[in-house]
Each structure stands twice: as structure tokens, then as C-alpha cells.
Amino acid sequence: MTFRTTLLMTQCVTHDVLRFIVARPEGFAFEPGRVDEALLKRLIVDWDQHFYVCGPPPFNDAVMLALRQLGAQPEALIFEQ
């Protein structure tokens, strides 16, 4: 089973919406580009959910700031250190 298949099966079972943004999309069916305020605003419809962010510290800081500016609650922001 491929990683992509595992992710899609997880999405079907949990009814969660999984979105992945990658820097090098060759061979993947993921959305390319950077995670910025415009992308978050376009993709997120439920601002009352929890947000888990994982990446290098500058990435985490930028995404957390954008999420807060767009209306996410600070206590709903979870990031890996």
C-alpha cells in the first residue's frame, strides 16, 4: 500500500479533510506552493477546529501568525517544536 493510499483511506474512515502542500510535487497529486495566508484563507472553512503545524521554526511561526490573523483561536494552534 502506498503512502498516498494510506492517507486517502484515513480520510475516508475519519471523515477528516487532509491537505498537504509540498515543495517538490513531481509525481505527487498534492497541491504545490507555499503555505501562506491566501492559501489558508482559500482552503479552510472551519476556523473553530484545531490546527497542527509541523515544520522548521520559521515555517511554524509564519503559519501560526497567518492562522491567528485569519481567526484561529490561539489555544487551537498546535505545533511541533
C-alpha positions as CSV (number, residue, x, y, z in Angstrom):
1,M,0.0,0.0,0.0
2,T,1.4,3.4,-0.9
3,F,1.6,6.4,1.4
4,R,-1.0,8.2,-0.7
5,T,-3.4,5.3,-0.5
6,T,-2.9,5.2,3.3
7,L,-3.7,8.9,3.5
8,L,-6.8,8.6,1.4
9,M,-8.1,5.6,3.4
10,T,-7.6,7.6,6.6
11,Q,-9.5,10.5,5.2
12,C,-12.4,8.2,4.2
13,V,-12.5,6.5,7.7
14,T,-12.2,9.6,9.8
15,H,-14.1,11.9,7.5
16,D,-11.3,14.5,8.0
17,V,-10.1,16.6,5.2
18,L,-6.4,16.2,4.7
19,R,-4.4,18.7,2.7
20,F,-0.7,18.5,2.0
21,I,1.4,21.2,0.5
22,V,4.8,20.1,-0.8
23,A,7.8,21.9,-2.2
24,R,8.6,19.3,-4.9
25,P,5.4,18.0,-6.3
26,E,6.8,15.8,-9.1
27,G,5.0,12.5,-9.1
28,F,2.5,13.5,-6.4
29,A,-1.1,14.5,-6.5
30,F,-0.6,17.2,-3.9
31,E,-1.1,21.0,-4.3
32,P,2.2,22.7,-4.9
33,G,3.3,26.0,-3.4
34,R,3.9,27.8,-0.2
35,V,1.6,27.8,2.8
36,D,0.6,31.5,3.1
37,E,-2.4,33.5,4.3
38,A,-4.0,33.4,0.9
39,L,-3.8,29.6,0.7
40,L,-5.1,29.1,4.2
41,K,-8.0,31.5,3.6
42,R,-8.9,29.6,0.4
43,L,-8.7,26.1,1.9
44,I,-10.0,26.5,5.5
45,V,-13.8,26.8,6.1
46,D,-13.9,25.8,9.8
47,W,-11.9,28.2,11.9
48,D,-13.1,26.5,15.2
49,Q,-11.1,23.4,14.6
50,H,-7.6,22.6,15.9
51,F,-4.6,23.2,13.6
52,Y,-1.5,21.0,13.8
53,V,1.5,22.6,12.1
54,C,4.8,20.8,11.6
55,G,7.9,22.3,10.0
56,P,11.1,24.3,10.7
57,P,10.7,27.1,13.2
58,P,10.4,29.9,10.6
59,F,7.6,28.0,8.8
60,N,5.8,27.3,12.1
61,D,6.0,30.9,13.1
62,A,4.7,32.2,9.8
63,V,1.8,29.7,9.6
64,M,0.8,30.3,13.2
65,L,0.8,34.1,12.7
66,A,-1.3,33.7,9.5
67,L,-3.8,31.4,11.2
68,R,-4.2,33.8,14.1
69,Q,-4.7,36.7,11.8
70,L,-7.4,34.8,9.9
71,G,-9.3,33.9,13.1
72,A,-8.0,30.7,14.5
73,Q,-8.0,30.6,18.3
74,P,-4.6,30.6,19.9
75,E,-5.5,27.6,22.1
76,A,-6.4,25.6,18.9
77,L,-2.9,26.0,17.4
78,I,-0.7,23.0,18.0
79,F,2.8,22.9,16.6
80,E,5.8,20.6,16.8
81,Q,8.9,22.0,18.3
